[in-house]
Amino acid sequence: MIGTDIVNISRITLRESFVQRILTEDEQKELYTRKSESRQKEYLAGRFAAKEAIFKATQDPKWLSYAILNQENGKPYVKDHPEIQVSLSHDGGYAIAFVLVIQAPFQHMQELKQ
């Protein structure tokens, strides 16, 4: 399953209530390592886009509970969900995310039978 989303970074606020609603605790720790407000907004917009993309791919009502973190090399990943691949990009005032959910063939066949 595939999901994608794009966010206009200028619409993102760093209000604490918004940050706490969108980001997990681990993501909030990563957010505050970004020194400038513009980098923090890019980070938040990217995570919001990724979570929207996850929802579009999975229809999981707990889509905000997914943590999108960065490996040491900067590559994003979804914590505790190796079946979900994510790609993020920021440019020209927008953040975009693509998500690919990989299912084992057996799981897919079981779902088709239901």
Backbone as numpy.savetxt, mean C-alpha at the origin, in Angstrom:
# Nx Ny Nz CAx CAy CAz Cx Cy Cz
-4.87 -11.87 -9.23 -5.71 -10.70 -9.23 -4.82 -9.46 -9.23
-5.27 -8.43 -9.88 -4.50 -7.20 -10.03 -5.30 -6.03 -9.49
-4.61 -5.09 -8.86 -5.24 -3.85 -8.41 -4.29 -2.69 -8.67
-4.84 -1.53 -8.93 -4.04 -0.33 -9.12 -4.79 0.87 -8.56
-4.03 1.89 -8.17 -4.64 3.13 -7.71 -3.64 4.26 -7.87
-4.17 5.46 -8.02 -3.34 6.66 -8.15 -3.89 7.71 -7.19
-2.97 8.45 -6.55 -3.35 9.45 -5.56 -2.67 10.77 -5.90
-3.43 11.86 -5.88 -2.87 13.19 -6.04 -2.25 13.58 -4.70
-0.94 13.72 -4.66 -0.22 13.96 -3.41 -0.67 15.25 -2.74
-1.08 16.25 -3.52 -1.49 17.53 -2.93 -2.76 17.39 -2.08
-3.50 16.31 -2.25 -4.72 16.08 -1.46 -4.44 15.38 -0.13
-3.18 14.99 0.08 -2.80 14.26 1.29 -2.49 15.25 2.42
-3.01 14.93 3.59 -2.74 15.73 4.79 -1.92 14.91 5.77
-1.10 15.57 6.55 -0.32 14.89 7.57 -0.96 15.01 8.95
-2.25 15.35 8.97 -2.96 15.39 10.26 -2.84 14.04 10.95
-2.59 14.07 12.22 -2.37 12.84 12.98 -3.53 11.86 12.85
-4.76 12.35 12.85 -5.91 11.46 12.75 -5.92 10.72 11.41
-5.54 11.40 10.34 -5.49 10.76 9.02 -4.35 9.74 8.97
-3.17 10.14 9.45 -2.01 9.24 9.45 -2.34 7.97 10.23
-2.94 8.11 11.40 -3.24 6.95 12.23 -4.32 6.06 11.62
-5.23 6.67 10.86 -6.28 5.87 10.22 -5.73 5.06 9.05
-4.78 5.62 8.31 -4.28 4.99 7.08 -3.09 4.07 7.34
-2.18 4.47 8.20 -0.94 3.73 8.38 -0.95 2.85 9.63
-0.31 1.69 9.51 -0.09 0.84 10.67 1.03 1.47 11.52
1.26 0.94 12.71 2.33 1.47 13.56 3.69 1.36 12.88
3.96 0.22 12.22 5.23 0.05 11.52 5.40 1.08 10.40
4.33 1.34 9.68 4.40 2.33 8.61 4.60 3.73 9.17
3.97 4.02 10.30 4.15 5.34 10.92 5.61 5.55 11.31
6.27 4.50 11.79 7.70 4.60 12.13 8.51 4.96 10.89
8.20 4.29 9.77 8.91 4.60 8.51 8.60 6.01 8.04
7.34 6.42 8.18 6.93 7.76 7.75 7.80 8.83 8.40
7.98 8.73 9.71 8.67 9.78 10.44 10.18 9.73 10.30
10.71 8.75 9.54 12.13 8.79 9.21 12.36 9.72 8.01
11.29 10.06 7.30 11.40 11.03 6.19 11.49 12.42 6.80
12.50 13.17 6.41 12.78 14.45 7.07 11.87 15.58 6.61
11.52 15.61 5.35 10.74 16.75 4.84 9.25 16.41 4.75
8.43 17.43 4.82 6.99 17.26 4.69 6.63 16.67 3.33
7.31 17.10 2.28 6.99 16.60 0.94 7.29 15.10 0.83
8.39 14.64 1.43 8.72 13.21 1.41 7.71 12.41 2.24
7.26 12.98 3.36 6.26 12.32 4.18 4.94 12.19 3.42
4.55 13.23 2.71 3.31 13.17 1.93 3.42 12.14 0.81
4.58 12.08 0.14 4.78 11.07 -0.90 4.64 9.67 -0.31
5.26 9.45 0.84 5.20 8.15 1.50 3.75 7.79 1.83
3.04 8.72 2.45 1.65 8.46 2.85 0.76 8.23 1.63
0.94 9.04 0.60 0.15 8.88 -0.63 0.41 7.52 -1.27
1.67 7.10 -1.29 2.01 5.80 -1.86 1.39 4.65 -1.10
1.41 4.74 0.22 0.81 3.67 1.03 -0.70 3.65 0.87
-1.30 4.83 0.80 -2.75 4.89 0.60 -3.12 4.28 -0.74
-2.37 4.62 -1.79 -2.62 4.05 -3.11 -2.44 2.53 -3.09
-1.42 2.05 -2.39 -1.17 0.61 -2.33 -2.31 -0.11 -1.61
-2.81 0.47 -0.54 -3.90 -0.16 0.20 -5.19 -0.15 -0.61
-5.43 0.92 -1.34 -6.59 0.95 -2.25 -6.45 -0.13 -3.32
-5.24 -0.29 -3.85 -4.99 -1.31 -4.86 -5.18 -2.71 -4.28
-4.74 -2.91 -3.04 -4.96 -4.20 -2.38 -6.45 -4.48 -2.25
-7.21 -3.46 -1.87 -8.65 -3.67 -1.76 -9.26 -4.04 -3.11
-8.84 -3.35 -4.15 -9.38 -3.64 -5.48 -9.05 -5.06 -5.93
-7.87 -5.55 -5.53 -7.47 -6.90 -5.93 -8.08 -7.98 -5.05
-8.33 -7.67 -3.77 -8.76 -8.71 -2.83 -10.18 -8.54 -2.32
-10.71 -7.33 -2.37 -12.01 -7.01 -1.76 -12.00 -7.27 -0.24
-10.83 -7.24 0.37 -10.70 -7.48 1.80 -11.16 -6.22 2.56
-12.19 -6.33 3.39 -12.67 -5.16 4.13 -11.66 -4.64 5.16
-10.63 -5.42 5.44 -9.58 -4.98 6.38 -8.37 -4.43 5.63
-8.60 -3.83 4.48 -7.53 -3.35 3.61 -6.60 -2.34 4.28
-7.07 -1.60 5.25 -6.19 -0.63 5.91 -5.23 -1.29 6.90
-5.45 -2.55 7.22 -4.58 -3.23 8.18 -3.30 -3.78 7.55
-3.21 -3.78 6.23 -2.00 -4.25 5.57 -0.88 -3.24 5.78
0.32 -3.73 6.07 1.49 -2.86 6.25 2.38 -2.97 5.03
2.58 -1.85 4.35 3.47 -1.80 3.19 4.75 -1.13 3.67
5.80 -1.92 3.78 7.07 -1.43 4.30 8.13 -1.49 3.22
9.34 -1.07 3.55 10.44 -1.10 2.59 11.54 -2.03 3.06
12.05 -2.81 2.10 13.25 -3.60 2.38 14.43 -2.64 2.50
15.58 -3.15 2.92 16.76 -2.30 3.05 17.14 -1.62 1.74
16.88 -2.28 0.61 17.21 -1.70 -0.69 16.14 -0.73 -1.20
15.08 -0.51 -0.39 14.04 0.44 -0.76 12.82 -0.18 -1.41
12.92 -1.43 -1.80 11.79 -2.10 -2.48 10.64 -2.30 -1.49
9.42 -1.90 -1.89 8.27 -2.10 -0.99 7.82 -3.56 -0.97
7.26 -3.94 0.17 6.68 -5.27 0.32 5.51 -5.18 1.29
4.63 -6.18 1.23 3.48 -6.24 2.13 3.83 -7.20 3.26
3.96 -6.67 4.45 4.37 -7.45 5.62 3.40 -8.62 5.86
3.97 -9.80 6.05 3.22 -11.03 6.35 2.32 -11.51 5.21
2.52 -10.98 4.01 1.72 -11.40 2.85 2.61 -11.60 1.63
3.40 -12.69 1.62 4.27 -12.91 0.46 3.51 -13.16 -0.84
2.22 -13.45 -0.74 1.41 -13.67 -1.94 1.02 -12.37 -2.63
1.32 -11.23 -1.99 0.98 -9.93 -2.57 2.26 -9.22 -2.97
2.38 -8.93 -4.25 3.51 -8.16 -4.77 3.04 -6.72 -4.99
3.89 -5.75 -4.66 3.49 -4.35 -4.78 4.60 -3.54 -5.43
4.18 -2.57 -6.24 5.11 -1.62 -6.85 4.54 -0.23 -6.64
5.40 0.70 -6.19 4.99 2.09 -5.94 5.87 3.03 -6.74
5.28 4.16 -7.14 6.04 5.20 -7.81 5.44 6.56 -7.48
6.31 7.58 -7.44 5.87 8.95 -7.18 6.50 9.84 -8.25
5.69 10.67 -8.89 6.22 11.60 -9.88 5.14 12.60 -10.26
5.55 13.81 -10.55 4.64 14.82 -11.06 3.45 15.10 -10.17
3.63 14.97 -8.85 2.54 15.26 -7.93 1.58 14.11 -7.70
1.91 12.92 -8.21 1.05 11.75 -8.04 1.84 10.58 -7.48
1.14 9.73 -6.75 1.68 8.45 -6.30 0.80 7.37 -6.92
1.43 6.33 -7.42 0.68 5.25 -8.05 1.17 3.91 -7.48
0.24 2.99 -7.37 0.57 1.66 -6.86 -0.05 0.59 -7.75
0.69 -0.48 -7.94 0.21 -1.67 -8.62 0.37 -2.84 -7.66
-0.62 -3.70 -7.61 -0.60 -4.86 -6.73 -0.95 -6.10 -7.55
-0.21 -7.15 -7.30 -0.48 -8.44 -7.92 -0.61 -9.46 -6.79
-1.76 -10.13 -6.74 -1.99 -11.16 -5.74 -1.83 -12.50 -6.43
-0.88 -13.27 -5.94 -0.57 -14.56 -6.55 -1.21 -15.66 -5.70
-2.05 -16.46 -6.33 -2.69 -17.58 -5.65 -2.14 -18.88 -6.17
-2.01 -19.83 -5.28 -1.63 -21.17 -5.71 -2.77 -21.74 -6.55
-2.47 -22.51 -7.60 -3.53 -23.06 -8.46 -4.58 -23.83 -7.67
-4.18 -24.61 -6.66 -5.14 -25.39 -5.89 -6.14 -24.47 -5.18
-5.66 -23.38 -4.59 -6.56 -22.44 -3.91 -7.58 -21.87 -4.90
-7.12 -21.51 -6.07 -8.01 -20.95 -7.08 -9.09 -21.95 -7.48
-8.70 -23.20 -7.65 -9.67 -24.23 -8.04 -10.71 -24.43 -6.93
-10.30 -24.39 -5.67 -11.23 -24.53 -4.56 -12.25 -23.40 -4.56
-11.79 -22.17 -4.85 -12.70 -21.04 -4.88 -13.72 -21.17 -6.02
-13.30 -21.71 -7.15 -14.20 -21.87 -8.27 -15.32 -22.88 -7.96
-15.01 -23.87 -7.13 -15.99 -24.89 -6.77 -17.06 -24.36 -5.82
-16.76 -23.30 -5.10 -17.71 -22.79 -4.10 -18.83 -21.99 -4.70
